[in-house]
Amino acid sequence: MPRPPTPGLRERLLAVAGELFYERGVRAVGMAEVVEKAGCGKNAAYRLFPRKADLVGAHLADFAARRDAQIATALKDLDDAPATALEAYVAEAVGQTHHPRFVGCAVRNYVREARADDDAPVRAARSWLTESRELVRSLAARLDIDDPDTLADQIWLVIEGVYAGGPEVADAAPALTRRLLDGAGSRGWR
């Protein structure tokens, strides 16, 4: 009879894997290294995550859930102010780049690193990015402007640029976002 996993082992494995994946990339980190750094037996680790893809998927899901919570906090109480919410969304992304160990967004990093489009972690990562983009699109759609889709695409490009350019260029994003909003021809949207 297999023994039950040690309490907290799943979280410890995810924390260790998350650090290693973020610092060095998913492909550069093997399960043996995660198991060793987590200080557990490989059988216990493989009972929780039978394949590395399972660990990667869980890591990305945890990361996405944390980011969703951070974004929701940034947009809290802005239901009636979609332009301000778009500015807050961009500002929140800019804030991420100021973390001392920032090396991009873990989900975006994985999508760039993954070789196959058909594995479950890539599909989940792409789905999360699509949902995030849809949030921007839904906020832009609530503005009284002629072309909310173009504005949403432009603001999404700003967000992508924040993550790709890092802190060196990210601080320009809020001003660019304001210019895009001001130039979108909105009427009474703040």
Rosetta constraint file for C-alpha pairs under 8 A:
AtomPair CA 5 CA 9 HARMONIC 6.82 0.50
AtomPair CA 5 CA 44 HARMONIC 6.17 0.50
AtomPair CA 5 CA 47 HARMONIC 7.88 0.50
AtomPair CA 5 CA 48 HARMONIC 7.75 0.50
AtomPair CA 6 CA 44 HARMONIC 7.99 0.50
AtomPair CA 8 CA 12 HARMONIC 6.16 0.50
AtomPair CA 9 CA 13 HARMONIC 6.02 0.50
AtomPair CA 9 CA 40 HARMONIC 7.94 0.50
AtomPair CA 9 CA 45 HARMONIC 7.94 0.50
AtomPair CA 10 CA 14 HARMONIC 6.15 0.50
AtomPair CA 10 CA 45 HARMONIC 7.87 0.50
AtomPair CA 10 CA 48 HARMONIC 6.81 0.50
AtomPair CA 11 CA 15 HARMONIC 6.03 0.50
AtomPair CA 12 CA 16 HARMONIC 6.15 0.50
AtomPair CA 12 CA 38 HARMONIC 6.26 0.50
AtomPair CA 13 CA 17 HARMONIC 5.92 0.50
AtomPair CA 13 CA 34 HARMONIC 6.85 0.50
AtomPair CA 13 CA 35 HARMONIC 7.21 0.50
AtomPair CA 13 CA 38 HARMONIC 5.75 0.50
AtomPair CA 13 CA 45 HARMONIC 7.53 0.50
AtomPair CA 14 CA 18 HARMONIC 5.72 0.50
AtomPair CA 14 CA 55 HARMONIC 7.22 0.50
AtomPair CA 14 CA 58 HARMONIC 7.41 0.50
AtomPair CA 14 CA 59 HARMONIC 5.87 0.50
AtomPair CA 15 CA 19 HARMONIC 6.28 0.50
AtomPair CA 16 CA 20 HARMONIC 6.28 0.50
AtomPair CA 16 CA 34 HARMONIC 6.29 0.50
AtomPair CA 16 CA 37 HARMONIC 6.80 0.50
AtomPair CA 16 CA 38 HARMONIC 6.13 0.50
AtomPair CA 17 CA 21 HARMONIC 5.78 0.50
AtomPair CA 17 CA 34 HARMONIC 5.72 0.50
AtomPair CA 17 CA 55 HARMONIC 7.80 0.50
AtomPair CA 17 CA 59 HARMONIC 7.34 0.50
AtomPair CA 18 CA 22 HARMONIC 5.90 0.50
AtomPair CA 18 CA 59 HARMONIC 6.09 0.50
AtomPair CA 19 CA 23 HARMONIC 6.08 0.50
AtomPair CA 20 CA 24 HARMONIC 5.90 0.50
AtomPair CA 20 CA 25 HARMONIC 7.16 0.50
AtomPair CA 20 CA 26 HARMONIC 7.72 0.50
AtomPair CA 20 CA 29 HARMONIC 6.74 0.50
AtomPair CA 20 CA 34 HARMONIC 7.81 0.50
AtomPair CA 21 CA 25 HARMONIC 4.52 0.50
AtomPair CA 21 CA 26 HARMONIC 4.61 0.50
AtomPair CA 21 CA 27 HARMONIC 7.98 0.50
AtomPair CA 21 CA 28 HARMONIC 7.74 0.50
AtomPair CA 21 CA 29 HARMONIC 6.55 0.50
AtomPair CA 22 CA 26 HARMONIC 7.47 0.50
AtomPair CA 22 CA 103 HARMONIC 7.38 0.50
AtomPair CA 22 CA 106 HARMONIC 6.12 0.50
AtomPair CA 23 CA 103 HARMONIC 7.34 0.50
AtomPair CA 24 CA 28 HARMONIC 6.16 0.50
AtomPair CA 24 CA 29 HARMONIC 7.19 0.50
AtomPair CA 25 CA 29 HARMONIC 6.87 0.50
AtomPair CA 25 CA 109 HARMONIC 7.64 0.50
AtomPair CA 25 CA 110 HARMONIC 7.39 0.50
AtomPair CA 25 CA 113 HARMONIC 7.48 0.50
AtomPair CA 26 CA 56 HARMONIC 7.56 0.50
AtomPair CA 26 CA 110 HARMONIC 7.00 0.50
AtomPair CA 26 CA 113 HARMONIC 7.66 0.50
AtomPair CA 27 CA 113 HARMONIC 7.58 0.50
AtomPair CA 27 CA 114 HARMONIC 7.99 0.50
AtomPair CA 29 CA 33 HARMONIC 6.73 0.50
AtomPair CA 29 CA 34 HARMONIC 7.50 0.50
AtomPair CA 30 CA 34 HARMONIC 6.63 0.50
AtomPair CA 30 CA 52 HARMONIC 7.86 0.50
AtomPair CA 31 CA 35 HARMONIC 6.08 0.50
AtomPair CA 31 CA 52 HARMONIC 6.42 0.50
AtomPair CA 32 CA 36 HARMONIC 6.08 0.50
AtomPair CA 32 CA 42 HARMONIC 7.43 0.50
AtomPair CA 33 CA 37 HARMONIC 6.09 0.50
AtomPair CA 34 CA 38 HARMONIC 5.96 0.50
AtomPair CA 35 CA 39 HARMONIC 6.18 0.50
AtomPair CA 35 CA 40 HARMONIC 5.80 0.50
AtomPair CA 35 CA 41 HARMONIC 6.68 0.50
AtomPair CA 35 CA 42 HARMONIC 6.00 0.50
AtomPair CA 35 CA 45 HARMONIC 6.66 0.50
AtomPair CA 36 CA 40 HARMONIC 6.61 0.50
AtomPair CA 36 CA 41 HARMONIC 7.87 0.50
AtomPair CA 40 CA 44 HARMONIC 6.92 0.50
AtomPair CA 40 CA 45 HARMONIC 7.05 0.50
AtomPair CA 41 CA 45 HARMONIC 6.45 0.50
AtomPair CA 42 CA 46 HARMONIC 5.96 0.50
AtomPair CA 43 CA 47 HARMONIC 6.10 0.50
AtomPair CA 44 CA 48 HARMONIC 6.67 0.50
AtomPair CA 45 CA 49 HARMONIC 6.03 0.50
AtomPair CA 45 CA 50 HARMONIC 7.69 0.50
AtomPair CA 46 CA 50 HARMONIC 4.45 0.50
AtomPair CA 46 CA 51 HARMONIC 7.04 0.50
AtomPair CA 49 CA 54 HARMONIC 5.38 0.50
AtomPair CA 49 CA 55 HARMONIC 5.51 0.50
AtomPair CA 50 CA 54 HARMONIC 6.70 0.50
AtomPair CA 51 CA 55 HARMONIC 6.85 0.50
AtomPair CA 52 CA 56 HARMONIC 6.16 0.50
AtomPair CA 53 CA 57 HARMONIC 5.93 0.50
AtomPair CA 53 CA 119 HARMONIC 7.87 0.50
AtomPair CA 53 CA 120 HARMONIC 7.48 0.50
AtomPair CA 53 CA 121 HARMONIC 6.66 0.50
AtomPair CA 54 CA 58 HARMONIC 6.18 0.50
AtomPair CA 54 CA 121 HARMONIC 7.87 0.50
AtomPair CA 55 CA 59 HARMONIC 6.06 0.50
AtomPair CA 56 CA 60 HARMONIC 6.13 0.50
AtomPair CA 56 CA 121 HARMONIC 6.44 0.50
AtomPair CA 57 CA 61 HARMONIC 6.09 0.50
AtomPair CA 57 CA 120 HARMONIC 6.99 0.50
AtomPair CA 57 CA 121 HARMONIC 4.61 0.50
AtomPair CA 57 CA 124 HARMONIC 7.46 0.50
AtomPair CA 58 CA 62 HARMONIC 6.12 0.50
AtomPair CA 59 CA 63 HARMONIC 6.15 0.50
AtomPair CA 60 CA 64 HARMONIC 6.00 0.50
AtomPair CA 60 CA 106 HARMONIC 7.33 0.50
AtomPair CA 60 CA 107 HARMONIC 6.32 0.50
AtomPair CA 60 CA 121 HARMONIC 7.25 0.50
AtomPair CA 60 CA 124 HARMONIC 7.93 0.50
AtomPair CA 60 CA 125 HARMONIC 6.93 0.50
AtomPair CA 61 CA 65 HARMONIC 6.10 0.50
AtomPair CA 61 CA 124 HARMONIC 7.74 0.50
AtomPair CA 62 CA 66 HARMONIC 6.25 0.50
AtomPair CA 63 CA 67 HARMONIC 6.21 0.50
AtomPair CA 63 CA 106 HARMONIC 7.30 0.50
AtomPair CA 63 CA 107 HARMONIC 7.66 0.50
AtomPair CA 64 CA 68 HARMONIC 5.99 0.50
AtomPair CA 64 CA 107 HARMONIC 7.48 0.50
AtomPair CA 64 CA 128 HARMONIC 7.05 0.50
AtomPair CA 65 CA 69 HARMONIC 6.24 0.50
AtomPair CA 66 CA 70 HARMONIC 6.25 0.50
AtomPair CA 67 CA 71 HARMONIC 6.06 0.50
AtomPair CA 68 CA 72 HARMONIC 6.02 0.50
AtomPair CA 69 CA 73 HARMONIC 6.16 0.50
AtomPair CA 70 CA 74 HARMONIC 6.30 0.50
AtomPair CA 70 CA 92 HARMONIC 7.93 0.50
AtomPair CA 71 CA 75 HARMONIC 6.22 0.50
AtomPair CA 71 CA 89 HARMONIC 6.57 0.50
AtomPair CA 71 CA 92 HARMONIC 6.87 0.50
AtomPair CA 72 CA 76 HARMONIC 5.91 0.50
AtomPair CA 74 CA 85 HARMONIC 7.98 0.50
AtomPair CA 74 CA 88 HARMONIC 6.09 0.50
AtomPair CA 74 CA 89 HARMONIC 6.66 0.50
AtomPair CA 74 CA 92 HARMONIC 6.49 0.50
AtomPair CA 75 CA 79 HARMONIC 7.68 0.50
AtomPair CA 75 CA 85 HARMONIC 5.56 0.50
AtomPair CA 75 CA 88 HARMONIC 6.40 0.50
AtomPair CA 75 CA 89 HARMONIC 6.86 0.50
AtomPair CA 78 CA 82 HARMONIC 6.75 0.50
AtomPair CA 78 CA 84 HARMONIC 6.96 0.50
AtomPair CA 78 CA 85 HARMONIC 5.66 0.50
AtomPair CA 79 CA 85 HARMONIC 7.60 0.50
AtomPair CA 81 CA 85 HARMONIC 6.11 0.50
AtomPair CA 81 CA 189 HARMONIC 6.61 0.50
AtomPair CA 81 CA 190 HARMONIC 5.21 0.50
AtomPair CA 82 CA 86 HARMONIC 6.14 0.50
AtomPair CA 82 CA 139 HARMONIC 5.25 0.50
AtomPair CA 82 CA 140 HARMONIC 6.86 0.50
AtomPair CA 82 CA 142 HARMONIC 6.43 0.50
AtomPair CA 82 CA 143 HARMONIC 6.56 0.50
AtomPair CA 82 CA 189 HARMONIC 6.92 0.50
AtomPair CA 82 CA 190 HARMONIC 6.86 0.50
AtomPair CA 83 CA 87 HARMONIC 6.33 0.50
AtomPair CA 83 CA 139 HARMONIC 7.40 0.50
AtomPair CA 83 CA 140 HARMONIC 7.37 0.50
AtomPair CA 83 CA 143 HARMONIC 7.09 0.50
AtomPair CA 83 CA 181 HARMONIC 7.08 0.50
AtomPair CA 83 CA 189 HARMONIC 6.21 0.50
AtomPair CA 83 CA 190 HARMONIC 5.52 0.50
AtomPair CA 84 CA 88 HARMONIC 6.05 0.50
AtomPair CA 84 CA 190 HARMONIC 6.12 0.50
AtomPair CA 85 CA 89 HARMONIC 6.05 0.50
AtomPair CA 85 CA 139 HARMONIC 7.39 0.50
AtomPair CA 86 CA 90 HARMONIC 6.37 0.50
AtomPair CA 86 CA 136 HARMONIC 6.85 0.50
AtomPair CA 86 CA 139 HARMONIC 6.77 0.50
AtomPair CA 86 CA 140 HARMONIC 7.67 0.50
AtomPair CA 86 CA 155 HARMONIC 7.99 0.50
AtomPair CA 87 CA 91 HARMONIC 6.09 0.50
AtomPair CA 87 CA 174 HARMONIC 6.49 0.50
AtomPair CA 87 CA 177 HARMONIC 6.47 0.50
AtomPair CA 87 CA 178 HARMONIC 7.06 0.50
AtomPair CA 88 CA 92 HARMONIC 5.97 0.50
AtomPair CA 89 CA 93 HARMONIC 6.45 0.50
AtomPair CA 90 CA 94 HARMONIC 6.26 0.50
AtomPair CA 90 CA 155 HARMONIC 8.00 0.50
AtomPair CA 90 CA 158 HARMONIC 7.69 0.50
AtomPair CA 90 CA 159 HARMONIC 6.10 0.50
AtomPair CA 90 CA 173 HARMONIC 6.95 0.50
AtomPair CA 90 CA 174 HARMONIC 6.36 0.50
AtomPair CA 90 CA 177 HARMONIC 7.52 0.50
AtomPair CA 91 CA 95 HARMONIC 6.17 0.50
AtomPair CA 91 CA 173 HARMONIC 7.64 0.50
AtomPair CA 91 CA 174 HARMONIC 6.08 0.50
AtomPair CA 92 CA 96 HARMONIC 6.57 0.50
AtomPair CA 93 CA 97 HARMONIC 6.99 0.50
AtomPair CA 93 CA 159 HARMONIC 6.80 0.50
AtomPair CA 93 CA 162 HARMONIC 6.90 0.50
AtomPair CA 93 CA 163 HARMONIC 7.56 0.50
AtomPair CA 94 CA 98 HARMONIC 7.18 0.50
AtomPair CA 94 CA 162 HARMONIC 6.28 0.50
AtomPair CA 94 CA 167 HARMONIC 7.35 0.50
AtomPair CA 94 CA 170 HARMONIC 5.50 0.50
AtomPair CA 94 CA 171 HARMONIC 6.48 0.50
AtomPair CA 94 CA 173 HARMONIC 7.33 0.50
AtomPair CA 95 CA 99 HARMONIC 7.47 0.50
AtomPair CA 96 CA 102 HARMONIC 7.30 0.50
AtomPair CA 97 CA 102 HARMONIC 5.67 0.50
AtomPair CA 97 CA 103 HARMONIC 7.93 0.50
AtomPair CA 97 CA 104 HARMONIC 7.32 0.50
AtomPair CA 97 CA 162 HARMONIC 7.59 0.50
AtomPair CA 97 CA 163 HARMONIC 7.15 0.50
AtomPair CA 97 CA 166 HARMONIC 5.55 0.50
AtomPair CA 97 CA 167 HARMONIC 5.11 0.50
AtomPair CA 97 CA 170 HARMONIC 7.20 0.50
AtomPair CA 98 CA 102 HARMONIC 6.84 0.50
AtomPair CA 98 CA 167 HARMONIC 6.06 0.50
AtomPair CA 102 CA 166 HARMONIC 7.77 0.50
AtomPair CA 103 CA 166 HARMONIC 7.59 0.50
AtomPair CA 104 CA 108 HARMONIC 7.40 0.50
AtomPair CA 104 CA 109 HARMONIC 6.60 0.50
AtomPair CA 104 CA 163 HARMONIC 5.28 0.50
AtomPair CA 104 CA 164 HARMONIC 6.63 0.50
AtomPair CA 104 CA 166 HARMONIC 6.90 0.50
AtomPair CA 105 CA 109 HARMONIC 5.92 0.50
AtomPair CA 105 CA 163 HARMONIC 6.29 0.50
AtomPair CA 106 CA 110 HARMONIC 6.14 0.50
AtomPair CA 107 CA 111 HARMONIC 6.31 0.50
AtomPair CA 107 CA 125 HARMONIC 5.70 0.50
AtomPair CA 107 CA 129 HARMONIC 7.95 0.50
AtomPair CA 108 CA 112 HARMONIC 6.30 0.50
AtomPair CA 108 CA 125 HARMONIC 7.61 0.50
AtomPair CA 109 CA 113 HARMONIC 6.14 0.50
AtomPair CA 110 CA 114 HARMONIC 5.80 0.50
AtomPair CA 110 CA 122 HARMONIC 7.48 0.50
AtomPair CA 110 CA 125 HARMONIC 7.76 0.50
AtomPair CA 111 CA 122 HARMONIC 6.08 0.50
AtomPair CA 111 CA 125 HARMONIC 6.77 0.50
AtomPair CA 111 CA 126 HARMONIC 7.25 0.50
AtomPair CA 114 CA 122 HARMONIC 7.00 0.50
AtomPair CA 116 CA 122 HARMONIC 7.68 0.50
AtomPair CA 117 CA 122 HARMONIC 6.03 0.50
AtomPair CA 117 CA 123 HARMONIC 6.98 0.50
AtomPair CA 118 CA 122 HARMONIC 6.93 0.50
AtomPair CA 118 CA 123 HARMONIC 6.79 0.50
AtomPair CA 119 CA 123 HARMONIC 6.43 0.50
AtomPair CA 120 CA 124 HARMONIC 6.13 0.50
AtomPair CA 121 CA 125 HARMONIC 6.03 0.50
AtomPair CA 122 CA 126 HARMONIC 6.04 0.50
AtomPair CA 123 CA 127 HARMONIC 6.05 0.50
AtomPair CA 124 CA 128 HARMONIC 6.20 0.50
AtomPair CA 125 CA 129 HARMONIC 6.32 0.50
AtomPair CA 126 CA 130 HARMONIC 6.14 0.50
AtomPair CA 127 CA 131 HARMONIC 6.19 0.50
AtomPair CA 128 CA 132 HARMONIC 6.13 0.50
AtomPair CA 129 CA 133 HARMONIC 6.12 0.50
AtomPair CA 130 CA 134 HARMONIC 6.11 0.50
AtomPair CA 131 CA 135 HARMONIC 6.37 0.50
AtomPair CA 132 CA 136 HARMONIC 6.75 0.50
AtomPair CA 133 CA 137 HARMONIC 6.24 0.50
AtomPair CA 133 CA 156 HARMONIC 6.58 0.50
AtomPair CA 134 CA 138 HARMONIC 5.94 0.50
AtomPair CA 135 CA 139 HARMONIC 6.25 0.50
AtomPair CA 136 CA 140 HARMONIC 6.23 0.50
AtomPair CA 136 CA 152 HARMONIC 5.87 0.50
AtomPair CA 136 CA 155 HARMONIC 7.55 0.50
AtomPair CA 136 CA 156 HARMONIC 6.99 0.50
AtomPair CA 137 CA 141 HARMONIC 6.08 0.50
AtomPair CA 137 CA 148 HARMONIC 7.44 0.50
AtomPair CA 137 CA 149 HARMONIC 6.54 0.50
AtomPair CA 137 CA 152 HARMONIC 4.95 0.50
AtomPair CA 137 CA 153 HARMONIC 7.63 0.50
AtomPair CA 138 CA 142 HARMONIC 6.55 0.50
AtomPair CA 139 CA 143 HARMONIC 7.13 0.50
AtomPair CA 140 CA 148 HARMONIC 5.16 0.50
AtomPair CA 140 CA 149 HARMONIC 7.12 0.50
AtomPair CA 140 CA 151 HARMONIC 6.68 0.50
AtomPair CA 140 CA 152 HARMONIC 5.64 0.50
AtomPair CA 141 CA 148 HARMONIC 5.20 0.50
AtomPair CA 141 CA 149 HARMONIC 7.15 0.50
AtomPair CA 143 CA 148 HARMONIC 7.09 0.50
AtomPair CA 143 CA 186 HARMONIC 6.64 0.50
AtomPair CA 143 CA 187 HARMONIC 7.96 0.50
AtomPair CA 143 CA 189 HARMONIC 5.70 0.50
AtomPair CA 144 CA 186 HARMONIC 5.32 0.50
AtomPair CA 144 CA 187 HARMONIC 5.72 0.50
AtomPair CA 144 CA 188 HARMONIC 7.27 0.50
AtomPair CA 144 CA 189 HARMONIC 6.45 0.50
AtomPair CA 145 CA 184 HARMONIC 6.43 0.50
AtomPair CA 145 CA 185 HARMONIC 5.64 0.50
AtomPair CA 145 CA 186 HARMONIC 4.53 0.50
AtomPair CA 145 CA 187 HARMONIC 6.87 0.50
AtomPair CA 146 CA 184 HARMONIC 7.60 0.50
AtomPair CA 146 CA 185 HARMONIC 7.00 0.50
AtomPair CA 146 CA 186 HARMONIC 7.68 0.50
AtomPair CA 147 CA 151 HARMONIC 6.64 0.50
AtomPair CA 147 CA 184 HARMONIC 7.49 0.50
AtomPair CA 148 CA 152 HARMONIC 6.02 0.50
AtomPair CA 149 CA 153 HARMONIC 6.22 0.50
AtomPair CA 150 CA 154 HARMONIC 6.17 0.50
AtomPair CA 151 CA 155 HARMONIC 6.15 0.50
AtomPair CA 151 CA 180 HARMONIC 7.08 0.50
AtomPair CA 151 CA 181 HARMONIC 7.51 0.50
AtomPair CA 151 CA 184 HARMONIC 6.84 0.50
AtomPair CA 152 CA 156 HARMONIC 6.01 0.50
AtomPair CA 153 CA 157 HARMONIC 6.18 0.50
AtomPair CA 154 CA 158 HARMONIC 6.40 0.50
AtomPair CA 154 CA 180 HARMONIC 7.63 0.50
AtomPair CA 155 CA 159 HARMONIC 6.33 0.50
AtomPair CA 155 CA 177 HARMONIC 6.46 0.50
AtomPair CA 155 CA 180 HARMONIC 7.65 0.50
AtomPair CA 156 CA 160 HARMONIC 6.16 0.50
AtomPair CA 157 CA 161 HARMONIC 6.00 0.50
AtomPair CA 158 CA 162 HARMONIC 6.22 0.50
AtomPair CA 158 CA 173 HARMONIC 6.28 0.50
AtomPair CA 158 CA 176 HARMONIC 7.80 0.50
AtomPair CA 158 CA 177 HARMONIC 7.33 0.50
AtomPair CA 159 CA 163 HARMONIC 6.65 0.50
AtomPair CA 159 CA 173 HARMONIC 7.71 0.50
AtomPair CA 160 CA 164 HARMONIC 6.15 0.50
AtomPair CA 161 CA 165 HARMONIC 5.57 0.50
AtomPair CA 161 CA 166 HARMONIC 7.88 0.50
AtomPair CA 161 CA 170 HARMONIC 7.43 0.50
AtomPair CA 162 CA 166 HARMONIC 5.66 0.50
AtomPair CA 162 CA 167 HARMONIC 7.52 0.50
AtomPair CA 162 CA 169 HARMONIC 6.87 0.50
AtomPair CA 162 CA 170 HARMONIC 4.71 0.50
AtomPair CA 162 CA 173 HARMONIC 6.90 0.50
AtomPair CA 163 CA 170 HARMONIC 7.71 0.50
AtomPair CA 165 CA 169 HARMONIC 5.57 0.50
AtomPair CA 165 CA 170 HARMONIC 6.54 0.50
AtomPair CA 166 CA 170 HARMONIC 5.73 0.50
AtomPair CA 167 CA 171 HARMONIC 6.61 0.50
AtomPair CA 169 CA 173 HARMONIC 7.55 0.50
AtomPair CA 172 CA 176 HARMONIC 6.34 0.50
AtomPair CA 173 CA 177 HARMONIC 6.00 0.50
AtomPair CA 174 CA 178 HARMONIC 6.24 0.50
AtomPair CA 175 CA 179 HARMONIC 6.26 0.50
AtomPair CA 176 CA 180 HARMONIC 6.19 0.50
AtomPair CA 177 CA 181 HARMONIC 6.18 0.50
AtomPair CA 178 CA 182 HARMONIC 6.00 0.50
AtomPair CA 179 CA 183 HARMONIC 5.94 0.50
AtomPair CA 180 CA 184 HARMONIC 6.05 0.50
AtomPair CA 181 CA 185 HARMONIC 7.71 0.50
AtomPair CA 181 CA 186 HARMONIC 7.38 0.50
AtomPair CA 182 CA 186 HARMONIC 7.08 0.50
